[in-house]
Amino acid sequence: MISEAASMPDKLQALISWLESNGGNSISGSIRADATSYGGRGLFANGSIDKGKQLIKISHQCLMNFSTVMAHITSWRSDGHVVNKAKLAHSRGEGDSITTLYAKMDIAQLQSLSSFQIVTMFIYLENQRGSKSWWFPFIDSLPPMTDFQQSPLVWKLHDDARVKSLPRSTSIHCDKMFDRFNRDYTTVQSFVHGLEIDREVYLWTWFCVNSRCLYMEIPEGHDKDDNFTLAPYVDLINHSPREQCILKIDHTGFHVLTSTTYSENEELYLSYGPHSNEFLLCEYGFMLDINPWNDVDITSKITPMLDNIQVDFLKSKGYYGDYTMTFEDISFRIEVALAVIIEDDNKMEQNRRLNALLNGISDGSYYKRHSSKILLALFEALEQELDDSITRCKDETVKSLYTQQLRIVEHQMLQLIQ
């Protein structure tokens, strides 16, 4: 993994020097990287910063994505066939056994990999090369594996007992990540079959990419999931539900601009998306103290109330499953499912009242009188389950997940009673 010899400030200074030595990059003197009060690193304002100011610009050659990785790998071919040559930096670094491996890689097979697989494989291999790699200053600045230890995926991969105490929805999310990781690891290991891929080191690589990928259209990608890039130094900006910086991409590179004003020593933030703490913990290994996107999934409570005809109807309309609620709202999907239960009609396609709700013609007030009783009984049972889980739970991280869910359930119960 990343080297331990140099301190993190030294590594970040080396990263800045690397960016400065490669044309087209700029980092404003109005910001600095520093340790945060809650652990890890972040970017902070050195003084007052106005709205709409450009803080960072990273050239396309210094972005790590499907296109630039393909250019770097194929640049070592003896036939001179470089894919995406315009994305290739002026220097490739020194040759070694890994670059010999690159030279033998089949272009068609490389292009068959997903963006995630090719980037994780590339970081893994370039990390083995150490300072011989042109990308070394960036790779050496990536966070250590300890930053991701709170992710339930790490617990599951290491047979940690805590994974058995997770809320059901968190466990489902963790299982999906587990499948994704194993699929990517198996694919990469199969691709470089002559070289053994260390599972633990690949896990670090996998988390680095998963936690640092930013949206960017990749023309060579297979689907929307391939549209991402890693952007050196930009990846130091931490997440907040409220966006405070905006990203802009043009032919000159990747830009970060302020969307609000900043005071001296104030931390800069990006919004990674409308993610709950459950998502943040699983995917990135952290949670927020206050998160408006926290939700409770009650799918497992509602689906047993449905008969086969109701299930088929909901599936045909795209409203089966994913029944969630936040502190502020009960989702429309829940309203629809409960309306179907209340109607108990075998001819739902012809049911005017139900279709008026689905088509936005009715506000569903008829159903709410009945659905409130169903929800109140459901919430009372769920409240007791969550209370019991909190009492039994010994791990503070897992307990926090249950506590956040309980807060939402209790608030929604209060709304129904009032």
N, C-alpha and C positions, 0 to 999 in steps of 0.2 A: 504494500500500500504506500501511502505518501511517506516521504522520508521524515525521520524524527530529528535529524541532525540540526537543522536550522529552526529557529523560533518562528512563530507565525508572523510577527511583524517583519522579520527578514524575508520570509516567503512572499508576503504581500508587496514588499518593496521590490523584490526580484520580478514579480508579476508586472508591476507598474513599469519597471525599466524595460521589460520585454515588450510591452505594448508600445512604449515610446520609441523603441528601436525599430518597430515595424510601422511604416507610414500609414496615415489615415486614422490613427487612434488618438483620442484625447480624453483626459479626465480633468474636470474643473478643479482648480485650487480651492474652491469654496466647500469641498467635501473631503472627508477622510474616513478611512476604515479604522474601527476601534472595537474593543470588547463591549458587549452589552451587559446590562445589569442582570439580565435573566439567563445569561450563558450564551456562548457562541459569539459571532461577530456581526457587525452591521456597519452601515454607512451613516455618518453624522455630518451636520452642517458646521462649518468652521465659523460662520457668521450668518447674518440675515441673508436669505435667498428669496428672490421674487418669484412669483408664479410665471410659468412659461419659459424658464431658463433651461438651456441644455447643460446637463451635468456630465454625461458620458457619451462618447461615440466610439463604437468598435467596428473596424472595417470588416468586410465580408471574409477576407482571408484569415482573420483571427477568430471568427466564429466557428464553433465545432458542430457540424451537422452532417447529414447524409452526403451532401455535395462536396464539402471540404474534405471529409474523410475519404471519399472515393478518389478525390484528386491526390491526396497524400499517399494513399496505398498504391495507386496505379502509377505514380511518378517513379516508383522503383522498378518498373518493368523494363526489361532489356530492349523491347521492341519500340519504345518511345511513345506508346499509346497511353496518353494521360487523359482520363475522364474528367470533365469539368476543369480543364487546365486554367481557366481564368480565375478559379477559386484557389489556386495553389500559391502559397507564400513563396518569397524569393529564396528561402533556405529550407532544406528538408532535414537538416541534422546529419549526424554521422551514420554510416551504414553498419549493420551488425546482423546477427542471426535472425532477428525479427524482420528486418527489411528484406533479407533473403527469402523469408516466408512470404512477405508481401509480393515479391516479384513473381512468385509461383501461383498466386491466387487467381482463380478464374473470374473474369469480369462479370459474366452472366450470373454466376453463383453469388458473387458479392452483391449484385444488384437485386437478387432475390431476397436478401435479408431485409427485415424491417429497419427503419431508421434507428429504433431503440437498440436492436441487436447489433447493428454495425457500429454504432457509437460506443456502446458498452464494451464491445470486443476491442475496438481501437484504443480506448483509454486503458483497458487491461494490458494490452500488448505494449503500448507506449510507456506505461508505468514500469514495465519490466526493463525497458531500455534506459531508464533514468535520465541523466543529463545529456545523453546522446540524442534524445528526442527534441525536436524543435519545439514541441508542445510542453516540455518539462516545466517551465515556470507556471503555466496554468494548472497542470495536473498536480504539481507540488503544493498549490494553494488550495486545493479542494479539502473539504472538512474531513476529519478522521471518522472512523467507524463509530466511535463513542457518541457522536452526534445523533446517531440513528438507533441507539440501543433501546429506546422506549417504544419503537414500533412493534406492534404485535406480530408482524411478520418475522422479526428477529427472534421473538420468543418461540414462535412455532417451529422455525428452522432449528432452534437449539433445544427443543423439547422442554421449554420452560413451562412449569405448571400454571403460571398466570394465564396462559392462553385459554385454559379450561374455564376460567371465571369471567370471561368477557361477556358483555351483552350480546344477545343473539345477532343483532344487525352488525356489530363490530366483528364478530366471528365470521360472518358471511363475507364481509369485506376482506378480512384477513385471508380467508380461503381462496378468494379470487386472486389476490396478490400472490399467494403461494403458488398457484397454478401458473400465473404469468411469469414469475421468477424461474420456476422449474423449466417452463417451455423455452424461455430465453437462454438459460444456462445450457440446456441440452442442445439447442440449435447451434449456439456458439461453439460448444465443445465438439460437436459433430463437424462443424465447418473447419476448425483447426485441429483435426483429428491427430495430427502428428505432435501436438503439444498439449500437455495436461493443463487444464484450467483449474486453478485452485478455487474451490467453491467459496471460501470465506473472502478471498480477495475480490472475486467476481461479485459477491454480495455488496461489498463496499462500492465497487464501480457502479453496480446497478442502482444503488440508493443515490449516489452522486448525480447520476443522470436523471433519475426519477424525480429528485427534489429540486433540480436546477434547470429543467428544460422550459424554455419560453416559446410561445407560439410564433411560428414563422413559416410561411408557405414554402414548401420544398417541391419544385416541379418534378423532380425524379422520384418522389415518394409514391407509395402504392395507394394510400388512402389518407384520410384526415389525421389519423394517429401518427403519421410520419412527419407532419408539419410542425417541427420544433427545432430549436437550436440551443446550444449552450453558448453563453456570452460571458467571457472572462470579465471579472470585476463587477459586472452587472449582477452576477449571482450572489453578491454580498448583501444585496438589498433584501431585507426581511419582509414577511407578510403581515398585512393588516386588512381587516374587512373593508376599511375605507381607503379607496385608492388615493394616493398622494403623489405618485409619479406616473407618467404615461410613457409608453414605448412607441417608437416610430421607426419604421424600416423603409429605406429607399435604396437607390442604386449605390449610394456611398457607404452604407452600413447600417448599424443598429444604434439607435439613439435613445437616450433616457432624458426626459424633460420633466420639470416640476409641474404639477397641476394645482398646487397650493403654495402658500408662502411658508418659509421655515425660519425659525429663530436659531440663534447660536446654540450649538450642542444638541439640537433636536435631531432625533433619528429619522432617517428617510425610510419610507415604506412603499411597497408595491402591493396590489391586491392580486394574489394568485388565482382568485376566483371565489365564487360563493360557496365556500367549503365549510362543513361542520367540523367540530373538534374531533369527531370520530374519523373523518376523512384525513384531517391533518395528522392525527396520531399515527394512523396506519401507513399513510403514504410518505410522511416526512419525519415522523418521530417527535412531534411537539404538539401542544395545545395552547389555546389562548385563554386568558382569564375571563374575558368577555367576548362572546362570539354570537352575533345575531343569527348566524346560519345554523346553529345547533338544531337538531330535530330529533323526533322520536318516530321510529318505524313501527307501526301497529299492523302491518300486513298479516302477521301470523295470528292476530286476534280477529281480523275481519274475514279472511278467506274461509275459515271453518263454518261461517254463517251462510255461505253461498252454496246453492245446489248446482248441478252440472249445467242446467239451462242458463242460469244466471252467470256462471263462469264463462260460458261460450259467448253470451251477449256482451259482457264486459270486454272480453278479448277482441271481439269483432269491432268494438268501438275504441279500442286502445286504452281502456281504463281498468285493466286487470293488474293488480299488484302495485307495489311502490306506494303504499298508503302511509304517508308521513304527515307530521305536523310540527310546526315551530312554536316558539313562545308566543308569536303574534297571530298565527293563522293555522287553521285546519285546512288541509289541501282540498282542492276541488275534487280530486280523485276519491278522497274519502266520502265526500258528499254524494258523488255519483254511485259509489258502491252501496252506501246506506240507502239511497233512493231505490235502487234495484231490490234490495232486501225488503224494504217497506212495501213496494208495489206487489211483490210476490205474484207476478203476472207471467204466464207462459207465452204471451203474445206481446212481448216488450217492444218489438219493432213497430207495432201499431199503437203503442201507448202514447197518447198525445202529451200527457203531463210530463212523462219521463223524457220524451224527445224535446219538449220545450226547454227543459233544464239543460240537456246536452247541447242544444243549439243556441243557448244564451238568451232565449226568449223569456224564460221564467227565472226569477231569482231564487227559486227553491224554497220559499217560505213555508209552503205546505209540508215539505219533507222535514224541515228543521224542527218543527214541533214534535215529530216522532223520533227523529234521529238523535235529538238531545238526550232522550231517555236511554237509548241504546249506548250512546257514548258515555254517559255518566256511569252506567253500570260497568262498562268496559274500563273506564279510567279508575274507578274505585278498586277493581281487582288488580289493575296494573300498578296502582299506587302501593298496594300491599306487597306485590312481587318485588318492586324496586326497593321498598323499605327492607325487606328480608335480605335482598342481595347486598345492600349497603352494610347491613349488620354482619353478614357472613364474610364480607370481603376484607382481606388483610392488606392488599396492595393499594396504595394511595392513588396511583394513576387509574386503575380500574374503578376504584370507588368513585373517583371524580366523574367518570363517564356515567355511572348510574345516578349520581347526584344531579348532574346536569339534566338527565332525562326526567328525573323526579320533579325538578323545578318546572319543567314544561308541562308535565301532566297535571300538577297541582294548580298551575295558573289556568290551564284550560278548563279544569273542573270548576274553578271559581267563576270563570266566564259563563259557564253553562248554568250555574246556580243563580247568578245574578240576572 
